[in-house]
Amino acid sequence: MQDDWLKRWDEGRIGFHRDSVHPTLMRHWPALGALPGTKVLVPMCGKSLDMRWLAEHQHPVLGIELAPLALEQFVAEGRGEVTRYQQAGFGILRQGSIELWGGDFFHFHIDQAQEIGAFYDRAALIALPVATRQRYAFHLAQLIPPGAPGLLISLTRPDDGGPPFGVEAEEVRRLFEPNFLVTHLEDAAPEANGFRESAWALVRRGPQVD
């Protein structure tokens, strides 16, 4: 799985990358209640322009991505000085208020997540095969503090191909409801290829929200 992902970036097979900010993020993020200054975790971030949108809306961003090429392209296509350093086995690039952690999301530890107050997942869950999704949902829950909000964009598709993989609504609820309050926000119109995105608001369960 990891080798295939790295190969995709090396060969430029990144059709999942958007050249513009995702409209679902712009439409639904303001209603989640994440205050300015809240640091946002973006798992498996690629070189998503959504991170720049979050930063422009006063959110420090911590993106995690396995493919070093994705992170190098992100900072090369941005503006501002880039600082590079190592921490906890990750190679980190910082540009403005965006930190990019190069490495395996599953090796990112709660000790590094202490400042996280929200999260955004547009292409992490749907990048994972079914056998890995439960592990992802549990690890995400470990990193997010009680009461913290997040926006999840999932995908259904008419076949079993992937990535991106289709994740039905029932599976989204089964994966996340043990640790999050889950609210379905919308289903987008189907695309020409039959793909259909759905948006979900998630809030980490805990004393403040149970």
Residue pairs with C-beta under 8 A, 6 or more apart in sequence:
1 129
1 132
2 66
2 104
5 66
5 67
5 127
6 66
6 67
7 13
8 14
8 67
9 67
9 69
9 70
10 69
14 46
14 70
16 46
16 123
16 127
16 163
16 164
17 46
17 47
17 48
18 48
18 49
18 50
19 49
20 49
21 49
21 50
21 52
21 53
22 50
22 122
22 153
24 122
24 151
24 153
24 186
24 188
24 197
24 199
25 50
25 53
25 54
25 120
25 122
25 151
25 153
26 53
28 151
28 185
28 186
28 199
28 201
29 54
29 57
29 120
29 151
31 201
32 118
32 149
32 150
32 151
32 201
33 149
34 40
34 59
34 117
34 118
34 149
35 117
36 57
36 58
36 59
37 58
37 59
37 60
38 59
38 60
38 117
38 118
39 59
39 60
39 61
39 62
39 115
39 116
39 117
39 118
40 54
40 59
40 60
40 61
40 62
40 116
40 117
40 118
40 119
40 120
41 62
41 64
41 113
41 116
41 118
41 119
41 120
41 143
41 144
42 48
42 50
42 51
42 54
42 61
42 62
42 63
42 64
42 119
42 120
42 121
43 64
43 105
43 119
43 121
43 124
43 136
43 140
44 64
44 65
44 66
44 105
44 121
44 123
44 124
44 127
45 51
45 63
45 64
45 65
45 70
45 100
46 65
46 67
46 70
46 74
46 123
47 65
47 70
47 71
47 73
47 74
47 77
48 63
48 122
48 123
50 120
50 122
51 61
51 63
51 74
51 98
52 78
52 98
54 61
54 120
55 61
55 96
55 97
55 98
59 97
59 118
60 97
60 98
60 99
60 115
61 97
61 98
61 99
62 99
62 101
62 113
62 115
62 116
63 71
63 98
63 99
63 100
63 101
64 90
64 100
64 101
64 103
64 105
64 108
65 71
65 100
65 101
65 102
66 102
66 103
66 104
66 105
68 91
68 102
71 93
71 100
71 102
72 93
74 93
74 95
74 100
75 82
75 93
75 95
75 100
78 95
78 96
78 98
79 95
80 95
80 96
81 95
82 93
82 94
82 95
83 93
83 94
83 95
84 91
84 92
84 93
84 94
85 92
85 94
86 92
87 112
88 109
88 111
88 112
89 103
89 107
90 101
90 102
90 103
90 107
90 108
90 112
91 101
91 102
91 103
92 99
92 100
92 101
92 102
93 99
93 100
93 102
94 100
101 108
101 112
105 124
105 136
105 139
106 135
106 136
106 139
108 143
110 142
110 143
113 143
113 144
116 143
116 144
116 145
116 148
117 145
117 148
118 148
118 149
118 150
119 140
119 143
119 144
119 148
119 150
119 151
119 202
120 150
120 151
121 140
121 150
121 151
121 152
121 153
122 153
123 153
123 164
124 136
125 133
125 136
125 137
125 152
125 154
125 167
125 172
125 175
126 154
126 155
126 162
126 163
126 164
126 165
126 166
126 167
127 163
127 164
127 165
128 136
128 163
128 165
129 162
129 165
130 165
133 167
133 171
133 175
134 175
136 175
137 175
137 176
137 179
138 179
141 176
141 178
141 179
141 180
141 204
144 150
144 204
145 204
145 206
146 204
146 205
146 206
146 207
146 208
146 209
147 203
147 204
147 206
147 208
147 209
148 203
148 204
149 201
149 202
149 203
149 204
150 180
150 201
150 202
150 203
150 204
151 199
151 200
151 201
151 202
152 172
152 176
152 199
152 200
152 201
152 202
153 197
153 198
153 199
153 200
154 167
154 169
154 172
154 197
154 198
154 200
155 164
155 165
155 166
155 167
155 195
155 196
155 197
155 198
156 166
156 167
156 168
156 169
156 195
156 196
156 198
157 164
157 165
157 166
157 193
157 194
157 195
157 196
158 194
159 166
159 194
160 166
164 195
169 184
169 198
172 182
172 198
172 200
173 182
176 182
176 200
176 202
179 204
179 205
180 202
180 203
180 204
180 205
181 202
181 203
181 205
181 209
182 200
182 201
182 202
183 200
183 201
183 202
184 198
184 199
184 200
185 198
185 199
185 200
185 201
186 198
186 199
187 196
187 197
187 198
188 196
188 197
188 198
188 199
189 196
190 196
203 209
